[in-house]
Amino acid sequence: MPRRSLDDFNRPLHSVELIATDVFDTLLLRNGLSQRSRIITGEKMFARFLKSQGLSLPAEELIRARLLAEKMAYRALNMGGGRGEVRLCDIICRQLTILGLPQSLIEKRIAVEIEIEKRALFANGDFAMLLRRHRQTGVRVVAITDTGLSGEKVGELIDHFHGPGLLDKIYSSADLRASKRQGDLFSLVLQAERVDASRALHIGDDLLADCLVPKSMGIQTIHMPKKRLKRLVSQGNAALAEGMRHVKSGLASREAIPSISDQAHFGEHVFGPIVAEFCLFLWLYSQEASLKGDAAMLFCARGGLGIREAFERLQSVLGLPLSLKRENILISRLVAARTAVAARNPAVLDELAREFEGSSFAAVAYALGGRSFHLPAQWQQVFDANGFFDLLDTAGGGAVAQEIDRQNEHFKIHIEQIVGDAKRIILCDTGLYGSTQRLLSAGLPERRFETVQFARCNYKGLSEDHFPNVAGLVVEDRFYNPFKTRTVVLRYWHIIESLFEPAIPSVKTLSTGQDGIVIGNSGDIRFGCLDPANGNPLLTGALRYIDGLSSGAQVLRDADRAWLRLKQAITNPSKADMIALGVAPRSVDFGRSEFIATLAPATRAGMARKLMAVKSELWREGAIAQEFPRLKPALLRAVGLAHVLRGFSAKLNR
């Protein structure tokens, strides 16, 4: 294939029957205004229009809802394989829905978007003249664009700057639900135009989407990269616009939260907005994931059960539609580990090594098998992950392997019963590392799993190969960063788990009931059969907040204040905060019956011993407040400074 350049484009193209051009940054050039800046300007214009219609809504709430809807839509698209395109009309529809605005405003908001684009674009006149010249020779000229706008709206912009008659047709990824990045859009265009790939020429600015992908398909290409200075100007404009927005929103979020009197009160005023915000994120994600009609969302026992209760409440209260199939799933890390062990997938070995460090092979067999076994002496040796599969496949390990396989068969039947013919399985859980995702994908590769969580963090220091399929919708970070308020949950993650988990045992064993339905030792977890808030005042309070909501705008306003209050309670707890955030001992799980306290009882040990003990506590700031009431301000400042220095160090070493 000959290598094309713009010099070639000035001459007759004897081997070309179809010229395809990219639109934005190729046929239409930008004046330096970033997408973020354009969105902010558009929402301010839309806010003025709403005010003229008697619908007063701060521009900041419109901006935030728009950015969230866009972010979650693209996250869902990419987690689902990245094929297709997020449509602007869908983003705006979701934005309006969570803000409680009528859907009749969609066309007006799109009109505002087009008006802003007209201000931010200008014609690439020289390039258009070349296109016209080739079109006059009988070569068809079309536009192929990856955009959320419909072809009709793209055509409106092109005609505005170039006049009518420049192109024979416009192919938009939003219309065809296919993209240049994946090559699908090029295939559809070649088919529609009835032209061989070798007789087509594509021109555009994006190295991957406009050059490498079509070239790999046999299409001739010309790369017209955007100048580096223009990219830097656009990036600077985006940073400035976002910085100004954050300053304004930060000032607005510092209104005081009422004093906290008990756990239920704390749950309502602090965790209520935080949980509702997470549920809004989850709904936005689910809306995009549901478009193809082949997905199911499974809420994981145990933490997912509390999440679903809040999620369904929020949908009902705010009238958020969702056609996505939803079920609760009998799952735990132990159950997921069995799938990987049954498949002899090595991904499970480092998980077992971490969980059972210093334990015996027999302890691992007891956990995975769900009962005691008569095992040879070699099973009493200290567990070594590298030798586990070999030992499992010996005659002595046959009973263990058989029980693991039997339990795994129950689980596969359970999956089949609850997902039906769904191809995309979205697990919903609290977090952090995504072990369940990693193990299920290793054990059941024929299934397509992805996981959405409250937070994602590699606190285990293990492989992150599964992270592209695990989304922390609220938090994704390596550790707590004092400058990122929401990462404070990484300082005391167990409070989030305790918030959502009902008072039922972790799933250890599965069996089949008389009706053929798979059941677990944790009881009937189907939605509506269990009250996750029973005996959980924090979740009770959070649900009370959700029940009193009027719109998603209220959630977005309240959440910023709530996060600041939670950060204060975790990193510098008062006596009332210690009571509100105190949780019962946490189960070590993974088939074991041991528990560990989030805070050990106060002791009379010496200063040095107390300081050493603080390092092993699940909530270190709480331990400091409990053990060193007089030294608490100085010690907590030192801890905070250590986190600041760690954050700077991490940035320098990237």
C-alpha positions in Angstrom: 0.0 0.0 0.0 1.5 3.4 -0.9 2.1 5.8 2.0 0.0 8.9 1.6 0.8 12.4 2.6 -1.0 15.8 2.2 1.2 16.5 -0.8 -0.4 13.4 -2.5 -3.8 14.9 -1.7 -3.1 17.9 -3.9 -2.8 15.5 -6.9 -5.3 13.2 -8.6 -6.0 10.1 -6.6 -6.4 7.5 -9.3 -6.7 4.5 -6.9 -9.2 6.1 -4.6 -13.0 5.7 -5.0 -13.9 7.0 -1.5 -12.4 9.8 0.6 -13.4 9.8 4.3 -12.5 12.7 6.5 -12.6 13.1 10.2 -14.6 16.1 11.4 -13.3 17.7 14.6 -9.7 18.9 14.5 -9.6 18.0 10.8 -12.4 19.5 8.8 -13.4 21.7 11.6 -10.6 23.2 13.8 -10.9 24.3 17.4 -9.9 27.7 18.8 -8.3 26.4 22.0 -11.4 26.1 24.2 -11.2 22.7 25.9 -14.2 20.3 26.2 -14.4 21.0 29.9 -14.5 24.7 29.3 -17.2 24.3 26.6 -19.3 22.2 28.9 -19.1 24.7 31.7 -20.0 27.6 29.4 -22.9 25.6 28.0 -24.3 24.7 31.4 -24.2 28.3 32.4 -26.1 29.3 29.3 -28.6 26.5 30.0 -29.0 27.7 33.6 -30.0 31.1 32.3 -32.5 29.6 30.0 -34.0 27.5 32.8 -34.3 30.6 35.0 -36.2 32.3 32.2 -38.6 29.3 32.3 -39.1 29.5 36.1 -36.8 26.6 36.8 -34.0 28.1 38.8 -31.1 25.7 39.2 -27.4 26.7 40.0 -25.1 26.3 37.0 -22.7 24.3 39.2 -25.3 21.6 39.8 -25.9 21.4 36.1 -22.2 21.2 35.4 -21.6 18.5 38.0 -24.5 16.4 36.9 -23.4 16.6 33.3 -19.8 15.7 34.1 -20.9 12.7 36.3 -23.3 11.4 33.6 -20.5 11.6 31.0 -17.9 10.1 33.2 -20.0 7.1 34.3 -21.3 6.5 30.8 -17.8 6.2 29.3 -16.7 4.1 32.3 -19.5 1.7 31.6 -18.7 1.7 27.9 -15.1 1.0 28.4 -15.7 -1.7 31.0 -18.1 -3.4 28.6 -15.4 -3.7 26.0 -15.2 -0.2 24.6 -17.3 -0.9 21.5 -19.9 1.7 20.5 -20.3 5.3 21.5 -21.8 7.3 24.3 -24.6 9.5 22.8 -24.9 13.1 23.9 -28.7 12.8 24.0 -28.3 9.9 26.5 -25.9 11.9 28.7 -28.3 14.9 28.8 -31.3 12.6 29.4 -29.6 11.2 32.5 -28.4 14.6 33.7 -31.9 16.0 33.5 -33.3 12.9 35.2 -31.1 13.0 38.3 -31.8 16.7 38.6 -35.5 16.2 38.4 -35.9 18.3 35.2 -38.3 17.4 32.4 -37.1 15.3 29.4 -38.7 17.8 27.1 -35.6 20.0 27.7 -33.2 17.6 25.9 -33.5 19.2 22.5 -33.0 22.7 24.0 -29.8 21.5 25.8 -28.5 19.9 22.6 -29.2 23.2 20.8 -27.1 25.0 23.4 -24.3 22.4 22.8 -24.4 23.2 19.1 -24.3 26.9 19.7 -21.3 26.5 21.9 -19.6 24.4 19.3 -20.2 27.1 16.7 -18.3 29.5 18.9 -15.4 27.1 19.5 -14.8 25.9 16.0 -13.6 27.4 12.7 -13.4 26.1 9.2 -10.4 24.4 7.8 -10.9 26.2 4.4 -7.9 24.9 2.5 -8.6 21.3 3.3 -12.3 21.8 2.4 -11.3 23.2 -1.0 -9.2 20.0 -1.7 -12.2 17.9 -0.8 -14.5 19.8 -3.2 -11.9 19.4 -6.0 -11.8 15.6 -5.6 -15.5 15.4 -5.2 -15.9 17.3 -8.5 -13.9 14.5 -10.2 -16.5 11.9 -9.2 -14.9 10.6 -5.9 -17.4 10.2 -3.1 -16.5 12.3 0.0 -17.9 11.3 3.4 -17.2 12.2 7.0 -16.6 9.6 9.6 -16.6 10.9 13.2 -16.4 9.5 16.7 -18.7 11.8 18.5 -21.7 11.8 20.8 -23.6 14.1 18.3 -25.9 12.7 15.7 -25.0 12.9 12.1 -27.7 15.5 11.6 -26.1 17.8 14.2 -22.6 17.2 12.8 -24.0 18.2 9.4 -25.5 21.4 10.9 -22.0 22.4 12.1 -20.3 21.5 8.9 -22.8 23.5 6.8 -22.5 26.4 9.2 -18.8 26.8 8.4 -18.4 25.3 4.9 -21.8 25.7 3.4 -23.9 22.9 2.0 -22.8 20.4 -0.6 -19.3 19.6 0.8 -20.0 16.0 1.7 -22.0 13.1 0.2 -22.8 11.6 3.6 -21.9 11.8 7.3 -21.3 8.7 9.4 -21.5 9.4 13.2 -20.5 6.8 15.8 -23.5 8.0 17.9 -25.9 7.0 15.2 -24.3 3.7 14.3 -23.2 2.7 17.8 -19.8 1.8 16.4 -16.4 3.6 16.7 -13.3 4.3 14.7 -11.2 3.2 17.6 -12.4 -0.4 17.4 -12.6 -0.4 13.6 -16.3 -1.2 13.6 -17.3 2.2 12.2 -15.0 1.8 9.2 -16.4 -1.6 8.4 -19.9 -0.3 8.4 -18.9 2.6 6.1 -17.2 0.4 3.7 -20.2 -1.9 3.6 -22.6 1.0 3.1 -20.5 2.6 0.4 -19.8 -0.7 -1.3 -16.2 0.0 -1.7 -13.1 -2.1 -1.1 -10.8 -1.0 1.7 -7.9 -0.6 -0.6 -9.9 1.9 -2.7 -10.7 4.1 0.3 -8.6 6.9 1.8 -9.2 8.2 5.3 -7.8 11.5 6.7 -7.8 12.6 10.3 -5.8 13.9 13.3 -6.0 10.9 15.8 -3.0 8.6 15.3 -4.9 5.5 16.6 -8.4 6.1 15.4 -7.7 7.9 12.1 -4.4 6.2 11.1 -3.3 3.0 12.7 -6.8 1.3 12.9 -7.9 2.0 9.4 -4.5 1.2 8.0 -4.6 -2.2 9.7 -7.9 -2.8 7.8 -6.3 -2.1 4.4 -7.5 1.5 4.1 -5.2 4.2 2.8 -4.6 6.9 5.4 -3.2 10.4 5.8 -2.4 11.6 9.3 -3.1 15.3 10.0 -1.9 15.7 13.7 -3.0 18.6 15.8 -0.1 20.9 16.5 1.5 20.5 19.9 0.9 24.1 20.9 -2.8 23.8 20.3 -2.9 20.7 22.5 -1.1 22.5 25.3 -3.4 25.5 25.0 -6.5 23.3 25.2 -5.1 21.4 28.2 -4.3 24.6 30.0 -7.8 26.0 29.3 -9.3 22.8 30.8 -7.2 23.0 33.9 -8.1 26.6 34.5 -11.8 26.0 34.0 -11.8 23.0 36.3 -9.7 24.8 38.9 -12.1 27.8 39.1 -15.1 25.4 39.3 -13.5 23.5 42.2 -12.7 26.7 44.1 -16.4 27.8 43.9 -17.8 24.4 44.7 -15.4 24.0 47.6 -16.6 27.3 49.2 -20.2 26.2 48.8 -19.6 22.8 50.6 -18.4 24.2 53.9 -21.9 24.7 55.5 -22.0 23.0 58.9 -23.6 19.6 59.5 -25.7 19.4 62.7 -24.0 18.0 65.7 -24.1 14.2 65.8 -26.0 12.6 68.6 -25.9 8.9 67.8 -25.1 6.3 65.1 -28.5 6.6 63.4 -28.1 10.4 63.3 -24.5 10.1 61.9 -25.9 7.6 59.4 -28.6 10.1 58.2 -26.6 13.3 58.0 -23.1 11.9 57.0 -23.5 8.5 55.4 -26.9 9.3 53.9 -25.6 11.7 51.3 -22.4 9.6 50.7 -24.5 6.5 50.1 -27.0 8.3 47.9 -24.1 9.8 45.8 -22.7 6.3 45.3 -26.1 5.1 44.2 -26.4 7.9 41.7 -23.1 6.9 40.3 -24.3 3.3 40.1 -27.5 4.3 38.3 -25.6 6.4 35.8 -23.3 3.5 35.1 -26.1 1.0 34.9 -28.1 3.1 32.4 -25.3 3.0 29.9 -24.6 -0.7 30.6 -28.2 -1.6 30.0 -28.5 -0.2 26.5 -27.6 -3.4 24.6 -30.1 -5.5 26.7 -27.6 -8.3 27.4 -26.4 -7.3 31.0 -27.3 -8.3 34.5 -26.2 -6.7 37.8 -25.6 -9.0 40.7 -25.3 -7.6 44.2 -22.8 -9.6 46.2 -23.5 -11.0 49.6 -22.9 -9.5 52.0 -22.0 -5.9 51.4 -23.9 -5.7 48.1 -27.1 -6.5 49.8 -27.0 -3.2 51.7 -26.0 -1.4 48.6 -29.0 -2.8 46.7 -31.4 -1.7 49.5 -30.1 1.8 49.2 -30.0 1.7 45.4 -33.6 0.5 45.0 -34.8 3.1 47.5 -33.0 5.9 45.6 -34.5 4.7 42.3 -38.0 4.6 43.8 -37.8 8.0 45.6 -36.3 9.9 42.7 -38.2 8.0 40.0 -35.0 6.8 38.2 -35.9 4.3 35.5 -33.8 1.2 34.9 -34.5 -1.8 32.8 -31.3 -3.7 33.8 -31.9 -7.1 35.3 -30.9 -7.2 39.0 -30.4 -10.1 41.4 -28.6 -10.8 44.6 -25.8 -13.4 44.4 -24.6 -16.0 46.9 -20.9 -15.1 46.7 -17.8 -14.6 48.9 -14.1 -14.7 48.3 -14.2 -18.3 49.5 -16.8 -19.3 46.9 -15.0 -17.4 44.2 -11.7 -19.1 45.2 -13.2 -22.5 44.7 -14.0 -21.7 41.1 -10.3 -20.8 40.5 -9.1 -23.9 42.4 -11.4 -26.2 40.5 -9.9 -24.7 37.3 -6.4 -25.0 38.7 -5.8 -21.4 37.9 -2.7 -20.0 39.6 -4.4 -16.6 40.2 -5.9 -18.1 43.4 -2.5 -19.1 44.9 -1.3 -15.7 46.0 -4.7 -15.0 47.5 -4.5 -18.2 49.5 -0.9 -17.5 50.4 -1.9 -14.1 51.8 -4.9 -15.3 53.7 -3.3 -18.4 55.2 0.2 -17.3 55.8 1.6 -19.5 58.6 -1.4 -21.9 58.5 -1.3 -25.5 57.4 -2.5 -27.2 54.2 -5.2 -28.8 56.3 -6.5 -25.3 57.4 -6.8 -24.4 53.7 -8.6 -27.7 52.9 -11.0 -27.1 55.8 -11.9 -23.6 54.5 -12.2 -24.5 50.8 -14.0 -27.8 51.5 -16.3 -26.4 54.1 -15.7 -29.3 56.5 -13.1 -31.5 58.2 -11.2 -34.2 56.3 -9.1 -37.2 57.3 -5.8 -36.1 55.7 -2.3 -37.6 55.5 0.4 -36.1 57.7 1.8 -34.0 54.9 -1.3 -31.8 55.0 -0.2 -30.7 58.5 2.8 -28.9 57.0 2.9 -25.1 56.7 0.9 -24.0 53.7 3.1 -23.4 50.6 1.0 -22.1 47.7 3.4 -23.4 45.1 2.8 -27.0 46.2 -1.0 -26.8 46.8 -2.3 -28.0 43.4 0.1 -30.9 43.4 -1.0 -31.9 46.9 -4.6 -31.5 46.0 -4.2 -33.9 43.1 -2.8 -36.7 45.2 -4.9 -39.6 46.4 -4.9 -38.0 49.9 -6.4 -34.8 48.5 -9.1 -36.5 46.5 -11.8 -35.9 49.0 -10.9 -32.2 49.3 -10.9 -31.7 45.5 -14.2 -33.6 45.2 -15.9 -31.4 47.8 -14.5 -28.2 46.1 -15.8 -29.4 42.8 -19.2 -30.2 44.3 -19.5 -26.8 45.8 -18.4 -25.2 42.6 -21.0 -27.0 40.6 -23.7 -25.7 43.0 -22.3 -22.2 42.4 -22.3 -22.5 38.6 -26.0 -23.6 38.7 -26.7 -20.6 41.0 -25.1 -18.3 38.4 -27.2 -19.8 35.6 -30.4 -19.5 37.6 -30.0 -15.8 38.4 -28.4 -14.4 35.1 -30.3 -16.4 32.5 -29.1 -15.5 29.1 -27.2 -12.3 30.1 -23.8 -12.0 28.6 -22.4 -9.1 30.6 -22.4 -9.8 34.3 -21.8 -6.8 36.5 -21.0 -7.6 40.1 -21.7 -4.9 42.7 -19.8 -4.9 46.0 -18.1 -2.7 48.5 -14.4 -3.2 47.5 -11.4 -2.8 47.7 -9.1 -5.1 45.8 -11.7 -6.9 43.7 -10.6 -10.4 44.7 -14.0 -11.8 43.8 -13.7 -10.4 40.3 -10.2 -11.7 39.9 -11.0 -15.2 41.1 -14.3 -15.6 39.2 -12.7 -14.5 36.0 -9.9 -17.0 36.6 -12.3 -19.9 37.4 -15.1 -19.2 35.0 -13.4 -17.7 31.9 -16.4 -18.6 29.7 -18.3 -15.9 31.6 -17.8 -12.2 31.2 -17.5 -10.5 34.6 -16.9 -6.9 35.6 -17.2 -5.3 39.0 -18.4 -2.0 40.2 -17.4 -1.1 43.8 -17.6 1.8 46.2 -13.8 2.0 46.2 -10.8 0.2 44.5 -7.3 0.0 46.0 -4.5 -2.5 45.7 -3.9 -2.7 49.5 -2.7 -6.3 49.0 0.1 -5.5 46.7 -0.9 -8.3 44.4 -1.4 -8.3 40.6 -3.5 -5.6 39.0 -4.2 -7.5 35.8 -7.9 -7.5 36.7 -8.2 -3.8 37.5 -9.4 -2.9 34.0 -12.6 -4.8 34.8 -12.9 -3.4 38.4 -14.3 0.2 38.8 -14.2 2.1 42.1 -17.1 4.5 41.4 -16.3 6.7 44.3 -12.6 6.2 45.1 -9.7 4.8 43.1 -6.4 5.4 44.6 -3.3 3.6 46.0 -3.7 5.0 49.5 -5.3 7.9 51.5 -4.4 11.3 50.1 -5.2 14.2 52.4 -5.8 16.4 49.4 -8.5 14.0 48.0 -11.2 14.0 50.6 -13.0 10.9 49.5 -9.9 8.8 49.9 -10.4 9.1 53.6 -12.3 5.8 53.5 -9.0 4.1 52.9 -7.9 5.1 56.4 -10.8 3.2 57.9 -12.3 0.9 55.3 -14.1 -1.3 57.7 -16.6 1.4 58.5 -17.8 1.2 54.8 -18.0 -2.6 55.0 -19.9 -2.4 58.3 -22.2 0.2 56.9 -23.5 -2.0 54.1 -23.2 -5.6 55.4 -26.3 -7.2 57.0 -26.0 -9.3 60.1 -25.8 -12.6 58.3 -22.9 -15.0 58.0 -20.6 -14.9 55.0 -21.4 -17.5 52.3 -19.4 -20.6 53.0 -21.5 -23.5 51.6 -24.1 -24.0 48.9 -26.8 -26.7 48.4 -29.9 -27.2 46.3 -33.3 -26.9 47.8 -36.3 -29.1 47.1 -37.5 -26.6 44.4 -34.1 -26.9 42.7 -33.0 -23.4 43.7 -29.5 -23.1 45.1 -29.4 -21.9 48.7 -26.6 -20.9 51.0 -25.7 -21.1 54.7 -26.4 -17.3 54.9 -30.1 -17.8 54.4 -32.5 -16.4 51.9 -30.8 -13.3 50.5 -33.3 -12.5 47.7 -34.3 -8.9 47.5 -37.2 -8.2 49.8 -36.6 -11.3 51.9 -34.0 -9.7 54.1 -33.7 -6.3 55.8 -30.0 -5.3 55.6 -30.6 -2.4 57.9 -31.9 -4.6 60.8 -29.6 -3.9 63.8 -27.5 -1.5 61.7 -28.2 2.1 62.9 -25.7 3.6 60.4 -27.5 2.1 57.4 -30.9 2.8 59.0 -30.0 6.5 59.2 -28.6 6.5 55.6 -31.9 5.0 54.3 -33.9 7.6 56.2 -32.0 10.3 54.4 -32.7 8.7 51.0 -36.4 8.4 51.8 -36.6 12.1 52.4 -34.9 13.1 49.1 -36.5 15.4 46.5 -33.9 15.3 43.7 -30.4 14.3 42.8 -29.3 17.9 43.1 -29.9 17.7 46.8 -27.6 14.7 47.0 -24.8 16.5 45.1 -25.1 19.5 47.4 -25.2 17.4 50.6 -22.5 14.9 49.6 -19.6 17.4 49.6 -20.4 18.6 53.1 -20.9 15.0 54.3 -17.5 13.9 53.0 -15.7 16.8 54.8 -17.5 15.7 58.0 -16.6 12.1 57.5 -13.0 13.0 56.9 -13.0 15.0 60.2 -14.6 12.1 62.1 -12.1 9.5 60.8 -8.8 11.5 60.9 -9.5 13.6 64.0 -12.4 11.9 65.9 -14.2 13.4 68.8 -15.7 11.3 71.6 -19.0 11.4 69.8 -17.3 10.3 66.6 -15.7 7.4 68.4 -19.2 6.2 69.4 -20.7 6.9 65.9 -17.9 5.1 64.0 -17.4 2.2 66.5 -18.2 -1.1 64.8 -18.4 -4.6 66.1 -15.4 -7.0 65.6 -14.9 -7.8 61.9 -14.8 -11.4 60.6 -11.6 -12.4 59.0 -13.8 -14.4 56.6 -12.5 -16.8 53.9 -14.1 -19.8 55.6 -12.7 -19.0 59.1 -14.6 -18.2 62.2 -12.1 -15.8 63.8 -12.9 -12.1 64.4 -10.7 -9.1 64.8 -11.6 -5.9 66.7 -11.5 -2.6 64.8 -10.3 -1.0 68.0 -8.7 -3.0 70.9 -9.9 -2.0 74.4 -8.0 0.7 76.1 -5.0 -0.6 78.1 -2.7 0.6 80.9 0.4 -0.4 79.0 3.4 1.9 78.8 3.7 4.6 76.2 6.1 2.7 73.9 3.9 -0.4 73.9 0.8 1.6 73.2 2.5 3.4 70.2 3.6 0.0 68.8 0.1 -1.4 69.2 -1.5 1.6 67.3 0.3 0.4 64.1 -1.7 -2.8 64.1 -5.1 -1.2 64.6 -7.6 -1.1 61.8 -8.5 2.5 62.7 -5.2 4.1 63.8 -6.6 7.6 64.4 -9.4 6.1 66.5 -6.8 4.2 68.5 -4.7 7.3 69.1 -7.8 9.2 70.3 -8.7 6.4 72.6 -5.2 5.7 74.0 -3.7 9.2 74.0 -6.4 11.8 74.7 -3.9 14.5 75.8 -1.4 13.8 73.1 -4.0 13.3 70.5 -3.7 16.7 68.7 0.1 16.4 68.3 0.1 12.7 67.3 -2.7 13.2 64.8 -0.9 16.2 63.2 2.2 14.0 62.9 0.1 11.2 61.2 -1.4 13.8 58.9 2.0 15.2 57.9 3.3 11.6 57.2 0.4 11.1 54.8 1.1 14.4 53.1 4.8 13.5 52.6 3.9 10.1 51.3 1.6 11.7 48.7 4.3 14.0 47.5 6.8 11.2 47.4 4.5 9.0 45.3 4.1 11.8 42.8 7.8 12.4 42.5 8.5 8.7 42.0 6.0 8.1 39.2 
